[in-house]
Amino acid sequence: MPIYEYECAACQQRFEHLLKSVTDTPKSCPACGGKKITKALSAFSVGADRKPAAAASNCSSCHASGSCPNARR
């Protein structure tokens, strides 16, 4: 079951909604009760700047060469 973000046109409140089926959409804003809501792009769906997985581990290449090939440039 996916979780989607929605935004209310009346109060600009963003909220999440767990879809239980394809036709399941929120009927109103939980903050103000507004009926005009639209699906919003969430930070997760847009993407984020992330380090490579190897950068999170303690690899030995950094210690041997003195510089990390996984470091941000």
N, CA, C and O atoms as a CHARMM CRD file, in Angstrom:
* protein
*
  292
    1    1 MET  N      0.84100  -1.17800   0.00000 PROA 1      0.00000
    2    1 MET  CA     0.00000   0.00000   0.00000 PROA 1      0.00000
    3    1 MET  C      0.88900   1.24400   0.00000 PROA 1      0.00000
    4    1 MET  O      1.64100   1.47300   0.94700 PROA 1      0.00000
    5    2 PRO  N      0.80200   2.03800  -1.05200 PROA 2      0.00000
    6    2 PRO  CA     1.65000   3.23600  -1.13100 PROA 2      0.00000
    7    2 PRO  C      1.11200   4.39100  -0.29400 PROA 2      0.00000
    8    2 PRO  O     -0.08800   4.50000  -0.03900 PROA 2      0.00000
    9    3 ILE  N      2.03200   5.23900   0.12000 PROA 3      0.00000
   10    3 ILE  CA     1.67800   6.46200   0.84300 PROA 3      0.00000
   11    3 ILE  C      1.93800   7.62700  -0.10200 PROA 3      0.00000
   12    3 ILE  O      3.02900   7.74700  -0.65800 PROA 3      0.00000
   13    4 TYR  N      0.94500   8.47800  -0.28400 PROA 4      0.00000
   14    4 TYR  CA     1.07700   9.64800  -1.14000 PROA 4      0.00000
   15    4 TYR  C      0.93700  10.91500  -0.31000 PROA 4      0.00000
   16    4 TYR  O      0.28400  10.92300   0.73400 PROA 4      0.00000
   17    5 GLU  N      1.56000  11.98400  -0.78900 PROA 5      0.00000
   18    5 GLU  CA     1.41100  13.29600  -0.16100 PROA 5      0.00000
   19    5 GLU  C      0.39400  14.09300  -0.94800 PROA 5      0.00000
   20    5 GLU  O      0.36100  14.04700  -2.17700 PROA 5      0.00000
   21    6 TYR  N     -0.42900  14.81800  -0.23100 PROA 6      0.00000
   22    6 TYR  CA    -1.43600  15.68300  -0.84100 PROA 6      0.00000
   23    6 TYR  C     -1.29400  17.07400  -0.25800 PROA 6      0.00000
   24    6 TYR  O     -0.74100  17.25600   0.82700 PROA 6      0.00000
   25    7 GLU  N     -1.80800  18.07000  -1.00400 PROA 7      0.00000
   26    7 GLU  CA    -1.79300  19.45400  -0.52500 PROA 7      0.00000
   27    7 GLU  C     -3.18200  20.05200  -0.69400 PROA 7      0.00000
   28    7 GLU  O     -3.83700  19.86600  -1.71900 PROA 7      0.00000
   29    8 CYS  N     -3.61200  20.76700   0.32500 PROA 8      0.00000
   30    8 CYS  CA    -4.92200  21.41400   0.32600 PROA 8      0.00000
   31    8 CYS  C     -4.81100  22.78400  -0.33600 PROA 8      0.00000
   32    8 CYS  O     -3.90800  23.55500  -0.01300 PROA 8      0.00000
   33    9 ALA  N     -5.71400  23.08800  -1.24900 PROA 9      0.00000
   34    9 ALA  CA    -5.70800  24.38200  -1.92700 PROA 9      0.00000
   35    9 ALA  C     -6.15200  25.51200  -0.99600 PROA 9      0.00000
   36    9 ALA  O     -5.75500  26.66100  -1.18700 PROA 9      0.00000
   37   10 ALA  N     -6.96200  25.19900  -0.00300 PROA 10     0.00000
   38   10 ALA  CA    -7.47900  26.23100   0.89500 PROA 10     0.00000
   39   10 ALA  C     -6.44900  26.68600   1.93000 PROA 10     0.00000
   40   10 ALA  O     -6.29200  27.88500   2.16400 PROA 10     0.00000
   41   11 CYS  N     -5.74600  25.73200   2.55200 PROA 11     0.00000
   42   11 CYS  CA    -4.83400  26.11500   3.64100 PROA 11     0.00000
   43   11 CYS  C     -3.36700  25.77100   3.35700 PROA 11     0.00000
   44   11 CYS  O     -2.50100  26.02200   4.19500 PROA 11     0.00000
   45   12 GLN  N     -3.08900  25.20900   2.20000 PROA 12     0.00000
   46   12 GLN  CA    -1.73900  24.80200   1.78800 PROA 12     0.00000
   47   12 GLN  C     -1.09700  23.78300   2.73700 PROA 12     0.00000
   48   12 GLN  O      0.12100  23.60900   2.72200 PROA 12     0.00000
   49   13 GLN  N     -1.88900  23.12600   3.54100 PROA 13     0.00000
   50   13 GLN  CA    -1.39300  22.08400   4.44000 PROA 13     0.00000
   51   13 GLN  C     -1.05300  20.84400   3.62100 PROA 13     0.00000
   52   13 GLN  O     -1.84200  20.41600   2.77900 PROA 13     0.00000
   53   14 ARG  N      0.12500  20.26800   3.87000 PROA 14     0.00000
   54   14 ARG  CA     0.50400  19.00000   3.24000 PROA 14     0.00000
   55   14 ARG  C      0.23100  17.87700   4.22300 PROA 14     0.00000
   56   14 ARG  O      0.47500  18.00800   5.42300 PROA 14     0.00000
   57   15 PHE  N     -0.27600  16.77600   3.69900 PROA 15     0.00000
   58   15 PHE  CA    -0.53200  15.61700   4.54600 PROA 15     0.00000
   59   15 PHE  C     -0.32900  14.34500   3.74000 PROA 15     0.00000
   60   15 PHE  O     -0.36700  14.35700   2.50900 PROA 15     0.00000
   61   16 GLU  N     -0.11200  13.24000   4.45800 PROA 16     0.00000
   62   16 GLU  CA     0.08900  11.94500   3.82400 PROA 16     0.00000
   63   16 GLU  C     -1.17800  11.12600   3.91600 PROA 16     0.00000
   64   16 GLU  O     -1.96600  11.26200   4.85200 PROA 16     0.00000
   65   17 HSD  N     -1.35900  10.25600   2.90700 PROA 17     0.00000
   66   17 HSD  CA    -2.53400   9.39100   2.88700 PROA 17     0.00000
   67   17 HSD  C     -2.10800   8.01700   2.40800 PROA 17     0.00000
   68   17 HSD  O     -1.47300   7.89500   1.36100 PROA 17     0.00000
   69   18 LEU  N     -2.44800   6.98300   3.15900 PROA 18     0.00000
   70   18 LEU  CA    -2.14200   5.60700   2.80700 PROA 18     0.00000
   71   18 LEU  C     -3.26200   5.07900   1.91700 PROA 18     0.00000
   72   18 LEU  O     -4.40500   4.96000   2.35800 PROA 18     0.00000
   73   19 LEU  N     -2.93600   4.76100   0.66700 PROA 19     0.00000
   74   19 LEU  CA    -3.93700   4.24500  -0.25800 PROA 19     0.00000
   75   19 LEU  C     -4.14700   2.75700  -0.02600 PROA 19     0.00000
   76   19 LEU  O     -3.20300   1.96900  -0.09700 PROA 19     0.00000
   77   20 LYS  N     -5.37700   2.38300   0.24900 PROA 20     0.00000
   78   20 LYS  CA    -5.71100   0.98600   0.48100 PROA 20     0.00000
   79   20 LYS  C     -6.14700   0.30400  -0.81200 PROA 20     0.00000
   80   20 LYS  O     -6.14500  -0.92300  -0.90300 PROA 20     0.00000
   81   21 SER  N     -6.51900   1.10400  -1.81100 PROA 21     0.00000
   82   21 SER  CA    -6.86500   0.59000  -3.13200 PROA 21     0.00000
   83   21 SER  C     -6.59300   1.69300  -4.15900 PROA 21     0.00000
   84   21 SER  O     -6.27700   2.82600  -3.79600 PROA 21     0.00000
   85   22 VAL  N     -6.71800   1.35600  -5.42400 PROA 22     0.00000
   86   22 VAL  CA    -6.44300   2.32000  -6.49700 PROA 22     0.00000
   87   22 VAL  C     -7.42000   3.49100  -6.45700 PROA 22     0.00000
   88   22 VAL  O     -7.04500   4.61500  -6.79100 PROA 22     0.00000
   89   23 THR  N     -8.64300   3.25100  -6.06400 PROA 23     0.00000
   90   23 THR  CA    -9.66000   4.30300  -6.04500 PROA 23     0.00000
   91   23 THR  C     -9.72300   5.05900  -4.72200 PROA 23     0.00000
   92   23 THR  O    -10.50100   6.00400  -4.59100 PROA 23     0.00000
   93   24 ASP  N     -8.92500   4.66200  -3.75000 PROA 24     0.00000
   94   24 ASP  CA    -8.92500   5.30200  -2.43200 PROA 24     0.00000
   95   24 ASP  C     -8.14200   6.61200  -2.48300 PROA 24     0.00000
   96   24 ASP  O     -6.92100   6.59800  -2.63300 PROA 24     0.00000
   97   25 THR  N     -8.83100   7.73000  -2.36100 PROA 25     0.00000
   98   25 THR  CA    -8.18800   9.04000  -2.28800 PROA 25     0.00000
   99   25 THR  C     -8.80600   9.80700  -1.12000 PROA 25     0.00000
  100   25 THR  O     -9.96300   9.57400  -0.77100 PROA 25     0.00000
  101   26 PRO  N     -8.04700  10.71500  -0.51600 PROA 26     0.00000
  102   26 PRO  CA    -8.62800  11.48800   0.59400 PROA 26     0.00000
  103   26 PRO  C     -9.76100  12.37500   0.07900 PROA 26     0.00000
  104   26 PRO  O     -9.68000  12.94300  -1.01000 PROA 26     0.00000
  105   27 LYS  N    -10.80300  12.47900   0.87600 PROA 27     0.00000
  106   27 LYS  CA   -11.98500  13.26600   0.48900 PROA 27     0.00000
  107   27 LYS  C    -11.89800  14.71300   0.95200 PROA 27     0.00000
  108   27 LYS  O    -12.52300  15.60000   0.37000 PROA 27     0.00000
  109   28 SER  N    -11.10800  14.95000   2.02000 PROA 28     0.00000
  110   28 SER  CA   -10.99800  16.31100   2.53900 PROA 28     0.00000
  111   28 SER  C     -9.68000  16.47800   3.28700 PROA 28     0.00000
  112   28 SER  O     -9.02900  15.50100   3.65800 PROA 28     0.00000
  113   29 CYS  N     -9.30500  17.72800   3.49700 PROA 29     0.00000
  114   29 CYS  CA    -8.08600  18.05300   4.22900 PROA 29     0.00000
  115   29 CYS  C     -8.31000  17.79000   5.71400 PROA 29     0.00000
  116   29 CYS  O     -9.30800  18.24000   6.27700 PROA 29     0.00000
  117   30 PRO  N     -7.38700  17.06300   6.35800 PROA 30     0.00000
  118   30 PRO  CA    -7.55800  16.81000   7.79300 PROA 30     0.00000
  119   30 PRO  C     -7.39300  18.06200   8.65700 PROA 30     0.00000
  120   30 PRO  O     -7.86500  18.08900   9.79400 PROA 30     0.00000
  121   31 ALA  N     -6.73000  19.09900   8.13600 PROA 31     0.00000
  122   31 ALA  CA    -6.50900  20.31500   8.91800 PROA 31     0.00000
  123   31 ALA  C     -7.70600  21.26100   8.87900 PROA 31     0.00000
  124   31 ALA  O     -8.13600  21.76500   9.91700 PROA 31     0.00000
  125   32 CYS  N     -8.25100  21.50600   7.67000 PROA 32     0.00000
  126   32 CYS  CA    -9.32300  22.50100   7.56700 PROA 32     0.00000
  127   32 CYS  C    -10.62900  21.95700   6.99800 PROA 32     0.00000
  128   32 CYS  O    -11.65100  22.64300   7.01500 PROA 32     0.00000
  129   33 GLY  N    -10.59500  20.72200   6.49200 PROA 33     0.00000
  130   33 GLY  CA   -11.80800  20.14300   5.91700 PROA 33     0.00000
  131   33 GLY  C    -12.04600  20.53200   4.46800 PROA 33     0.00000
  132   33 GLY  O    -13.07800  20.18700   3.89200 PROA 33     0.00000
  133   34 GLY  N    -11.08600  21.25900   3.86800 PROA 34     0.00000
  134   34 GLY  CA   -11.22000  21.68300   2.47500 PROA 34     0.00000
  135   34 GLY  C    -11.35500  20.48700   1.54200 PROA 34     0.00000
  136   34 GLY  O    -10.77200  19.43000   1.78000 PROA 34     0.00000
  137   35 LYS  N    -12.12400  20.66600   0.49100 PROA 35     0.00000
  138   35 LYS  CA   -12.40400  19.56700  -0.43400 PROA 35     0.00000
  139   35 LYS  C    -11.49000  19.55900  -1.65700 PROA 35     0.00000
  140   35 LYS  O    -11.40700  18.54500  -2.35100 PROA 35     0.00000
  141   36 LYS  N    -10.79700  20.67400  -1.93600 PROA 36     0.00000
  142   36 LYS  CA    -9.94200  20.73000  -3.12400 PROA 36     0.00000
  143   36 LYS  C     -8.50900  20.37000  -2.72700 PROA 36     0.00000
  144   36 LYS  O     -7.76200  21.20700  -2.22100 PROA 36     0.00000
  145   37 ILE  N     -8.14600  19.12400  -2.96500 PROA 37     0.00000
  146   37 ILE  CA    -6.80900  18.65000  -2.63700 PROA 37     0.00000
  147   37 ILE  C     -6.18000  18.04900  -3.88300 PROA 37     0.00000
  148   37 ILE  O     -6.85900  17.46900  -4.73000 PROA 37     0.00000
  149   38 THR  N     -4.86600  18.20200  -3.97200 PROA 38     0.00000
  150   38 THR  CA    -4.13200  17.67300  -5.12400 PROA 38     0.00000
  151   38 THR  C     -2.94300  16.85400  -4.63900 PROA 38     0.00000
  152   38 THR  O     -2.39500  17.09700  -3.56500 PROA 38     0.00000
  153   39 LYS  N     -2.56000  15.87700  -5.45900 PROA 39     0.00000
  154   39 LYS  CA    -1.39600  15.06000  -5.13200 PROA 39     0.00000
  155   39 LYS  C     -0.15600  15.92800  -5.29100 PROA 39     0.00000
  156   39 LYS  O     -0.02500  16.65200  -6.27800 PROA 39     0.00000
  157   40 ALA  N      0.75400  15.85800  -4.32500 PROA 40     0.00000
  158   40 ALA  CA     1.96600  16.67900  -4.33200 PROA 40     0.00000
  159   40 ALA  C      3.18600  15.79100  -4.54800 PROA 40     0.00000
  160   40 ALA  O      3.16200  14.59700  -4.24900 PROA 40     0.00000
  161   41 LEU  N      4.24200  16.38800  -5.06700 PROA 41     0.00000
  162   41 LEU  CA     5.50800  15.67500  -5.18700 PROA 41     0.00000
  163   41 LEU  C      6.19900  15.69600  -3.83600 PROA 41     0.00000
  164   41 LEU  O      6.39300  16.75600  -3.24200 PROA 41     0.00000
  165   42 SER  N      6.56100  14.54400  -3.36700 PROA 42     0.00000
  166   42 SER  CA     7.25600  14.49000  -2.08400 PROA 42     0.00000
  167   42 SER  C      8.75600  14.52200  -2.32600 PROA 42     0.00000
  168   42 SER  O      9.21400  14.28900  -3.44400 PROA 42     0.00000
  169   43 ALA  N      9.51000  14.80700  -1.29700 PROA 43     0.00000
  170   43 ALA  CA    10.97000  14.84600  -1.41100 PROA 43     0.00000
  171   43 ALA  C     11.51100  13.49000  -1.83300 PROA 43     0.00000
  172   43 ALA  O     12.50400  13.41400  -2.55700 PROA 43     0.00000
  173   44 PHE  N     10.87100  12.43100  -1.38900 PROA 44     0.00000
  174   44 PHE  CA    11.32200  11.09800  -1.74100 PROA 44     0.00000
  175   44 PHE  C     11.13600  10.83400  -3.22700 PROA 44     0.00000
  176   44 PHE  O     12.01900  10.25800  -3.86400 PROA 44     0.00000
  177   45 SER  N     10.02100  11.23900  -3.78500 PROA 45     0.00000
  178   45 SER  CA     9.77200  10.95500  -5.19300 PROA 45     0.00000
  179   45 SER  C     10.60200  11.83100  -6.11400 PROA 45     0.00000
  180   45 SER  O     10.87600  11.44300  -7.25000 PROA 45     0.00000
  181   46 VAL  N     11.00600  13.00100  -5.64800 PROA 46     0.00000
  182   46 VAL  CA    11.83800  13.88900  -6.44300 PROA 46     0.00000
  183   46 VAL  C     13.28200  13.42300  -6.42800 PROA 46     0.00000
  184   46 VAL  O     13.97700  13.52200  -7.43900 PROA 46     0.00000
  185   47 GLY  N     13.73300  12.92200  -5.30300 PROA 47     0.00000
  186   47 GLY  CA    15.10200  12.43900  -5.16900 PROA 47     0.00000
  187   47 GLY  C     15.87200  13.27800  -4.16300 PROA 47     0.00000
  188   47 GLY  O     15.42600  14.34300  -3.73800 PROA 47     0.00000
  189   48 ALA  N     17.00600  12.78300  -3.80700 PROA 48     0.00000
  190   48 ALA  CA    17.83700  13.48400  -2.83700 PROA 48     0.00000
  191   48 ALA  C     19.29600  13.23400  -3.15200 PROA 48     0.00000
  192   48 ALA  O     19.64000  12.23600  -3.78400 PROA 48     0.00000
  193   49 ASP  N     20.14500  14.13200  -2.71500 PROA 49     0.00000
  194   49 ASP  CA    21.57700  13.98600  -2.90300 PROA 49     0.00000
  195   49 ASP  C     22.07000  12.97200  -1.87700 PROA 49     0.00000
  196   49 ASP  O     21.94400  13.19200  -0.67200 PROA 49     0.00000
  197   50 ARG  N     22.62300  11.88200  -2.34500 PROA 50     0.00000
  198   50 ARG  CA    23.07200  10.83100  -1.43900 PROA 50     0.00000
  199   50 ARG  C     24.50600  10.44300  -1.75500 PROA 50     0.00000
  200   50 ARG  O     24.96100  10.55400  -2.89300 PROA 50     0.00000
  201   51 LYS  N     25.21300   9.98400  -0.72400 PROA 51     0.00000
  202   51 LYS  CA    26.56500   9.47000  -0.90200 PROA 51     0.00000
  203   51 LYS  C     26.46800   8.03600  -1.40500 PROA 51     0.00000
  204   51 LYS  O     25.47900   7.35700  -1.12800 PROA 51     0.00000
  205   52 PRO  N     27.45500   7.56700  -2.12400 PROA 52     0.00000
  206   52 PRO  CA    27.45900   6.15300  -2.51100 PROA 52     0.00000
  207   52 PRO  C     27.49600   5.26800  -1.27600 PROA 52     0.00000
  208   52 PRO  O     27.98900   5.67800  -0.22500 PROA 52     0.00000
  209   53 ALA  N     26.97600   4.05600  -1.40500 PROA 53     0.00000
  210   53 ALA  CA    26.91700   3.14300  -0.26500 PROA 53     0.00000
  211   53 ALA  C     28.30100   2.85800   0.30700 PROA 53     0.00000
  212   53 ALA  O     28.44700   2.67500   1.51600 PROA 53     0.00000
  213   54 ALA  N     29.31100   2.82000  -0.54600 PROA 54     0.00000
  214   54 ALA  CA    30.66500   2.53600  -0.06600 PROA 54     0.00000
  215   54 ALA  C     31.18400   3.63400   0.85600 PROA 54     0.00000
  216   54 ALA  O     32.02300   3.36400   1.71500 PROA 54     0.00000
  217   55 ALA  N     30.71000   4.84700   0.69900 PROA 55     0.00000
  218   55 ALA  CA    31.17300   5.95000   1.52900 PROA 55     0.00000
  219   55 ALA  C     30.71400   5.78300   2.97200 PROA 55     0.00000
  220   55 ALA  O     31.35600   6.29200   3.89100 PROA 55     0.00000
  221   56 ALA  N     29.61800   5.08000   3.17300 PROA 56     0.00000
  222   56 ALA  CA    29.10900   4.88700   4.52600 PROA 56     0.00000
  223   56 ALA  C     29.88000   3.81000   5.27400 PROA 56     0.00000
  224   56 ALA  O     29.86900   3.77800   6.50500 PROA 56     0.00000
  225   57 SER  N     30.53900   2.94000   4.54800 PROA 57     0.00000
  226   57 SER  CA    31.27500   1.87200   5.21100 PROA 57     0.00000
  227   57 SER  C     32.70100   2.31800   5.49100 PROA 57     0.00000
  228   57 SER  O     33.14900   3.35100   4.99400 PROA 57     0.00000
  229   58 ASN  N     33.39500   1.54200   6.27700 PROA 58     0.00000
  230   58 ASN  CA    34.79400   1.82900   6.59000 PROA 58     0.00000
  231   58 ASN  C     35.67600   1.07900   5.60300 PROA 58     0.00000
  232   58 ASN  O     36.25300   0.04600   5.94300 PROA 58     0.00000
  233   59 CYS  N     35.78200   1.58700   4.40000 PROA 59     0.00000
  234   59 CYS  CA    36.59200   0.89800   3.39900 PROA 59     0.00000
  235   59 CYS  C     38.06900   1.20000   3.63700 PROA 59     0.00000
  236   59 CYS  O     38.41000   2.22400   4.22800 PROA 59     0.00000
  237   60 SER  N     38.92600   0.32200   3.18500 PROA 60     0.00000
  238   60 SER  CA    40.35800   0.48600   3.43700 PROA 60     0.00000
  239   60 SER  C     41.04400   1.36000   2.39900 PROA 60     0.00000
  240   60 SER  O     42.19200   1.75600   2.60300 PROA 60     0.00000
  241   61 SER  N     40.37400   1.67400   1.28400 PROA 61     0.00000
  242   61 SER  CA    41.03400   2.46700   0.24000 PROA 61     0.00000
  243   61 SER  C     41.37100   3.87700   0.70700 PROA 61     0.00000
  244   61 SER  O     42.34400   4.46100   0.22900 PROA 61     0.00000
  245   62 CYS  N     40.59500   4.43800   1.62700 PROA 62     0.00000
  246   62 CYS  CA    40.85900   5.79100   2.12200 PROA 62     0.00000
  247   62 CYS  C     42.15100   5.82500   2.93600 PROA 62     0.00000
  248   62 CYS  O     42.93800   6.76600   2.83300 PROA 62     0.00000
  249   63 HSD  N     42.35500   4.79800   3.73700 PROA 63     0.00000
  250   63 HSD  CA    43.51500   4.76600   4.60800 PROA 63     0.00000
  251   63 HSD  C     44.79700   4.50600   3.82300 PROA 63     0.00000
  252   63 HSD  O     45.85400   5.03800   4.16400 PROA 63     0.00000
  253   64 ALA  N     44.70800   3.70000   2.78800 PROA 64     0.00000
  254   64 ALA  CA    45.90800   3.33700   2.02100 PROA 64     0.00000
  255   64 ALA  C     46.38200   4.48500   1.14100 PROA 64     0.00000
  256   64 ALA  O     47.58300   4.72400   1.02400 PROA 64     0.00000
  257   65 SER  N     45.43900   5.20000   0.51800 PROA 65     0.00000
  258   65 SER  CA    45.83100   6.23600  -0.43500 PROA 65     0.00000
  259   65 SER  C     45.86600   7.63500   0.17400 PROA 65     0.00000
  260   65 SER  O     46.48100   8.54000  -0.39000 PROA 65     0.00000
  261   66 GLY  N     45.22200   7.81500   1.30500 PROA 66     0.00000
  262   66 GLY  CA    45.18800   9.13800   1.92400 PROA 66     0.00000
  263   66 GLY  C     44.05100  10.00500   1.41900 PROA 66     0.00000
  264   66 GLY  O     43.83200  11.09400   1.94800 PROA 66     0.00000
  265   67 SER  N     43.32200   9.55200   0.40600 PROA 67     0.00000
  266   67 SER  CA    42.15400  10.28000  -0.07300 PROA 67     0.00000
  267   67 SER  C     41.02800   9.28600  -0.33200 PROA 67     0.00000
  268   67 SER  O     41.27200   8.11800  -0.63700 PROA 67     0.00000
  269   68 CYS  N     39.83800   9.74700  -0.21000 PROA 68     0.00000
  270   68 CYS  CA    38.67600   8.86500  -0.35900 PROA 68     0.00000
  271   68 CYS  C     38.06100   9.03200  -1.75500 PROA 68     0.00000
  272   68 CYS  O     37.65900  10.13800  -2.11800 PROA 68     0.00000
  273   69 PRO  N     37.98300   7.95200  -2.54200 PROA 69     0.00000
  274   69 PRO  CA    37.39200   8.05100  -3.86200 PROA 69     0.00000
  275   69 PRO  C     35.88700   8.25200  -3.80100 PROA 69     0.00000
  276   69 PRO  O     35.27900   8.61200  -4.80900 PROA 69     0.00000
  277   70 ASN  N     35.26700   8.02900  -2.64200 PROA 70     0.00000
  278   70 ASN  CA    33.83500   8.18500  -2.49300 PROA 70     0.00000
  279   70 ASN  C     33.43300   9.53200  -1.87500 PROA 70     0.00000
  280   70 ASN  O     32.24600   9.79500  -1.68000 PROA 70     0.00000
  281   71 ALA  N     34.40400  10.37000  -1.57100 PROA 71     0.00000
  282   71 ALA  CA    34.12400  11.65600  -0.94900 PROA 71     0.00000
  283   71 ALA  C     33.46600  12.58600  -1.95300 PROA 71     0.00000
  284   71 ALA  O     33.66000  12.46900  -3.16300 PROA 71     0.00000
  285   72 ARG  N     32.69000  13.50400  -1.42200 PROA 72     0.00000
  286   72 ARG  CA    32.06600  14.51300  -2.29700 PROA 72     0.00000
  287   72 ARG  C     33.13100  15.41700  -2.86000 PROA 72     0.00000
  288   72 ARG  O     34.11400  15.74700  -2.19600 PROA 72     0.00000
  289   73 ARG  N     32.92500  15.79700  -4.05000 PROA 73     0.00000
  290   73 ARG  CA    33.87400  16.70100  -4.70800 PROA 73     0.00000
  291   73 ARG  C     33.39000  18.11100  -4.65800 PROA 73     0.00000
  292   73 ARG  O     34.05900  19.01300  -5.16300 PROA 73     0.00000
